[in-house]
């Protein structure tokens, strides 16, 4: 039986020597923990309760589902001690400061496609990792950097199976 590449295999191949690269790998490992929690609850389907129940609206005016909020909470809790200074989540009206002296920032949609929850269609998490431009920078300045500044980006799809697509520079892998 063929051996599939894991996220850890991919991250081990990266082996950056610089502190920023090492911080990106650490953040990816911690993000994996939250994504696994989300995948587990999605896999439970209705056994986990009414994950499609409306819970209000997000800052963009979209209806928030219970699973939107659960996914957001898993991510923020998991990243409290990560290299992320800021987390900008679609489910929160402002950037969340974790520790402005840390080297990275994360922009994330914790659960994209939540309107598909009740139809059992694919839903996912979309994210980008950016460098923190300094402890005195505003979260807006950090998050609104040009796309060329991003250090990594990914999509995690949840459905019949979960799949993470991660890119860190010129290397991209389906995991």
C-alpha positions in Angstrom: 0.0 0.0 0.0 1.4 3.4 -0.9 2.4 5.7 1.9 0.7 9.1 1.7 2.6 12.3 2.6 1.6 13.8 5.9 1.7 17.4 6.9 4.6 16.5 9.1 6.5 15.0 6.2 5.9 18.2 4.2 7.0 20.4 7.0 10.1 18.3 7.7 11.2 18.8 4.1 11.0 22.6 4.5 13.6 22.8 7.3 14.1 26.6 7.2 17.1 28.0 9.0 15.7 31.4 9.6 13.5 32.3 12.6 10.6 33.4 10.5 10.5 30.1 8.5 10.6 28.2 11.7 7.8 30.2 13.2 5.7 29.5 10.0 6.2 25.8 10.5 5.3 26.0 14.2 2.1 28.0 13.3 1.2 25.4 10.7 1.6 22.6 13.2 -0.6 24.4 15.7 -3.2 25.3 13.0 -3.3 21.6 12.2 -4.5 20.9 15.7 -7.5 23.2 15.2 -8.2 21.9 11.7 -8.3 18.3 13.0 -10.8 19.4 15.7 -13.0 21.0 13.0 -12.7 17.9 10.8 -13.7 15.7 13.6 -16.8 17.6 14.4 -17.8 17.9 10.7 -17.3 14.1 10.4 -19.9 13.6 13.2 -22.5 15.4 11.1 -25.9 15.6 12.8 -24.6 13.5 15.7 -22.7 16.6 16.8 -26.0 18.6 17.0 -27.5 21.2 14.7 -24.2 22.7 13.4 -26.2 24.6 10.8 -28.3 26.5 13.4 -28.2 30.3 12.8 -26.3 32.1 15.6 -26.4 35.7 14.3 -24.3 37.4 11.6 -20.6 38.0 11.0 -19.1 41.5 10.3 -19.7 41.0 6.6 -23.4 40.5 7.2 -23.4 36.7 6.4 -25.5 34.5 8.6 -23.3 32.8 11.2 -23.9 29.1 11.8 -23.1 27.3 15.0 -20.2 25.6 13.2 -18.8 29.0 12.1 -18.5 30.0 15.7 -17.2 26.6 16.9 -14.5 26.6 14.2 -13.5 30.2 15.0 -13.2 29.4 18.7 -11.1 26.3 18.1 -8.7 28.3 16.0 -8.3 31.2 18.4 -7.9 28.9 21.4 -5.3 26.7 19.7 -3.3 29.7 18.5 -3.1 31.5 21.9 0.5 30.3 22.4 1.5 30.3 18.8 3.9 32.6 16.8 0.9 34.6 15.6 0.7 38.2 16.8 -2.6 38.8 15.2 -5.5 36.7 13.9 -8.0 38.3 11.5 -11.0 36.0 11.3 -14.1 36.5 9.1 -16.1 35.6 12.2 -14.8 38.6 14.3 -15.3 42.3 13.7 -11.6 43.3 14.5 -8.2 41.7 14.4 -7.6 39.6 17.5 -4.3 40.5 19.2 -2.5 37.5 20.7 0.9 39.1 21.3 2.0 42.0 19.1 5.7 41.1 19.6 5.3 37.7 17.8 6.6 37.4 14.2 3.5 36.3 12.3 -0.1 37.2 11.5 -2.9 35.0 10.3 -5.9 35.9 8.1 -8.5 33.2 8.1 -12.0 32.2 7.2 -12.5 29.5 9.8 -15.4 27.9 7.9 -16.0 28.9 4.3 -19.2 27.6 2.8 -21.1 27.2 6.0 -24.4 27.6 4.0 -23.6 24.1 2.7 -23.6 22.4 6.2 -27.1 21.2 6.0 -26.6 19.8 2.4 -23.5 17.8 3.4 -21.5 19.5 0.7 -17.8 20.4 1.0 -16.9 23.2 3.4 -13.5 24.4 4.4 -11.0 26.7 6.1 -9.0 29.2 4.1 -5.9 31.0 5.5 -2.8 33.0 4.8 0.2 33.6 7.0 2.0 37.0 6.8 5.0 38.5 8.6 4.2 40.8 11.4 5.7 44.1 10.4 6.6 45.2 13.9 5.2 45.6 17.4 4.1 49.2 16.7 2.3 48.3 13.5 -1.5 48.4 13.4 -3.3 45.1 12.7 -4.6 46.7 9.5 -1.1 47.5 8.3 0.0 43.9 9.1 -3.0 42.2 7.5 -3.2 44.5 4.4 0.2 43.7 3.1 0.6 42.9 -0.6 0.1 39.2 -1.5 3.8 38.9 -2.4 4.5 39.2 1.4 2.6 36.1 2.3 4.7 33.3 3.8 2.2 30.5 3.4 -1.4 29.9 2.5 -3.7 27.0 2.6 -7.2 25.5 2.3 -8.5 22.6 4.3 -11.6 20.9 2.9 -14.0 18.9 5.1 -16.4 16.4 3.7 -16.3 12.7 3.0 -12.6 13.1 3.9 -10.5 16.0 4.9 -7.7 17.4 2.8 -5.2 20.2 3.4 -3.6 22.1 0.5 -0.7 24.1 1.7 1.8 26.4 -0.1 4.9 27.9 1.3 6.6 29.8 -1.4 7.5 27.8 -4.4 6.4 24.5 -2.8 2.8 23.4 -2.8 1.4 20.1 -1.6 -1.9 18.3 -1.2 -1.8 16.6 2.2 
